[in-house]
């Protein structure tokens, strides 16, 4: 099922788009990731990931209303597609299977 593989950052971005739902636009996505994960996100990396996932069919986007504060440019809002949802489910199931495969003894090891 290689077609559903997501990179770690792509997964975080897709999940954040889901969290924000109707308010998922660039700045809001960036701020949500930085707040929830205490992780800096560059605008360029985020925009690149959003375009890449839209091209893969994991996201769709629509333009909002024009805003003078933004120099007349509309916000671009993102939404997860059915394919994006499948990719997230596949990733979640894969991670759970790996966690479940770790022997309990390995999880009880003490660090020296």
Secondary structure, 3 states (H helix, E strand, C coil): CHHHCCCHHHHHHHHHHHHHHHHCEHHHHHHHHHHHHCCCCCHHHHHHHHHHHHHHCCEEEEEEEECHHHCCCEEEEEEECHHHHHHHHHHHHHHHHHHHHCCHHHHCCCCC
